[in-house]
Amino acid sequence: MSVLFIVVPLAVLLAAGGVLAFAWAARSGQFDDVDTPAERMLHDE
Amino acid sequence: MAAEATLLSSSAPSPVSRRGLVLCKHCNLVVPPGLIDATREAQFCCHGCETAYSIIHTCGLERYYELRQQLDDRAPAPGTDRTYNDFDDDTFRRLHTRQIGPLTRCELFLHGVHCSACLWLIERLPRMVKGLVEARLDLRRGIVDLAWDDGVVKLSHIARTLASIGYPPQPARDRKSRSHRVAEDRRQLVRLAAAGAIAANVMLFALALYAGIFDAMEPAHRTMFRWLSMVLTVLSLVWPGAVFFKSSWAAIRTRTPHIDVPIALALFAGGAWSVFTTIKGSGEIYFDTVSVLVFALLAGRFFQSRQQRASADDVELLFSLTPSSARRVEGGVTRDVPIESLQTGDLVQVLAGDSLPCDGEVDSGDSLVDESLLSGESRPVRVTHGDRVAAGTLNISAELFVRVQTVGEETRVGQLMRLVADGARRKAPIVRFADVVGSWFTLGMLALAAITLGIWLWLDPAHAVDHAVALLVVTCPCALGLATPIVITIATGRAARRGMLIKGGDVIQSLSKPGVMILDKTGTLTSGGLSLVAWHGEDSIRPLVQAVEATSNHPIAKALARDLAAPVASNIYRVHDANQILGRGIEATVNDRRVVIGSLSFVSTLARVTLEHADLARRWAAEGITPILVAVDGISAALAAMGDGIRPEARATLDELRRRGWQLRIASGDHQDVVTRVGSALGFTLEDCLGGLSPEAKLTLVERTKATLDPRSGRRLVMVGDGVNDAAALAAADVGIAVHGGAEASLAACDVYLSRPGIGSILELLDGCGRSMNVIRRNLWVSLFYNTTAAGIAVAGLLNPLIAAIVMPISSLSALAVSLKSRTFPDLRESARLSASRQPGSRP
């Protein structure tokens, strides 16, 4: 079961990657306006 | 207008949803109850839908941009007489636009944006305006971000087009503070995400460890999971969780109670002891509970601050509605320029209906100026050459040319704004209910922990600290700390949808108990404009007067014509030989009858005035209302009283407030006589009607009255007002409520803004706050119940991390469920249904 010593830290790293990706998305303003895009896609032609 | 009304009423009525709500004819969304017009069949949720509908209806179902030509020919929407030329001025460009590559960008606040159809219409703007590259709308805030090529099109042209399709634009003035807030919002979101990811991972490790208790687990694996949990939890505590330690440290230093103190205590005890046992290699760890606590509490706070920021944003965006341009006379021609570029000595033109951009002296012109916003005086003041006028007042009847003396901060309004800042600074913060409870929690937790430690040092010294830490972790008032922000979030969100913008959570607590309420008169209890308040004479004369006054554009004449208008058209009355003498009256011949209307002195020179009428006119004048005499064929026949009419809902609202135990007073800048008359009509005693107060005197009154209230009694001082002259008092009061139509200064100073006219919604606000406070108290009991149960288990030494991990979320979730299900402010849907059933005309 020594594979756990590799897999578990890897899982933590993956989670860290997710947080970093989210931080990037938030900092680039993707969550500033969460209402309008939902309406906008209704009118996209 | 009449043509449009027939057009709309001849069409099919608005659809009605299954639940009985009136839906917008165009977009099928629920029509807000305030917009339902019972006199017509089709209902619309906003200007955009109405515009889109009337276009599609009159022109067949063709596509919008093919109808561009006809749209341009439409009668302009209200307010489109503005040229928006000031948007091209250099000062404006420097303040509000930015250059990115070949394109210029600018954010404009649009009035009247409401639904998906508005979005469609506005974002199709680049197809109508050549040179406009992009228009992106933020639907909730009503801010459009424009990008255009300055060489091809000017911003003024884009602005005019926006206005012509029904969305008059204003520069979004608060761009700097908003970008600061957006950055803070993003940081909070990232912290929340980090706390969430850590909590989820630590929970997974904990699951493995708990499973390992029953199953055999290799010690090496166990050590790895414990160390990983430790690293992640410590990260969570020093980064996202640091806010709890910071605020509790500040609370301890200033010796003010705060809910964060017991929370930080639990987090610290749980975290530190677990780190110790991890390093030691044996003993209980609480990393899962601690990291979940950090996440849950942060989430609650995130939602609360987001909601309150949204309300504060909405109020701030309303500032943008005040005109920010002036018409400067340059070498014989007038040019629209931004207020910021005005200088002392400039000559500006102020059209009738515009507010004054500066303090100055009238150079030429003869007009009436409404100074009620600044002084509370309800009667317009006549100004002519040489008179001083103040920025922010309203020019009513004729155009004026004003020589600029001071602008910006040096004006009377600017000085009042400094007073507002002073009032706000001197205001002591209210100790919140949750914080008071928090200090008791801290004491209780520490006492119980000491008892536990004592008992177990005597019984079993090896596990004494373990049990004490378990107690500290499990008695953390997280149910209260999480549920309170959620209740406040839901309450402010619902209130906002009902037109009550609450800027801070303290308001809910302050308004939940009756206290002292000081009300402004002009614009708050009264409508703030001229209207017919009394009529003495035969009704048969009314159409004659209406017909004559309809020919004049004097403010009194206009108000009289409006209020006397009969439901039946008066076109059988032919008016000729009308002769108007400014400031005195009007005479005309109507259907061969000679009619003279005007002041007592004017009418008595042209006709015989009966003793009864003359007496009554003098009595009214003494009470502060303007008597208008009507003489027909040489003898006085009727008397109309023009004044600032009391709002229809005011009496009922005030009576209900008194019944609930509120102590009410009027504070007005208007003459004492007028205040007394209005006050006695509204059931105030003489000593509660205070007139002739300057803004400074209002501030002093509020501060003095506040000092007489015992802070521990829960009785608070509430100020209700609308004008610049109320702003300082609003800022100094425990709760400042600004009513609809208020001045920019009062919006900035208030804690609550009521966007529906009148004070009727105050009752609704108080009801909602009272109910929200009850829910918060109920949460306290839920929290207490769980904590005492858990504390009992912990003192008995039976608590292990697994039980703590199960009990904590259950207590939080049940408090959350109570908060989500409970009634605070009624839902918009509920009230829409109510108002739909009250107005049978809007139903098929």
Interface residues (C-beta under 8 A of the other chain):
Chain A: M1 L4 F5 V8 P9 A11 V12 A15 A16 G18 V19 F22 A23 A26 R27 G29 F31 D32 D33 D35 T36 E39 R40 L42 H43
Chain B: C115 S116 L119 W120 E123 L137 D138 L139 R140 R141 V182 D185 R186 L189 V190 A193 A194 A197 A200 N201 F205 E218 H221 M224 F225 L228 L232
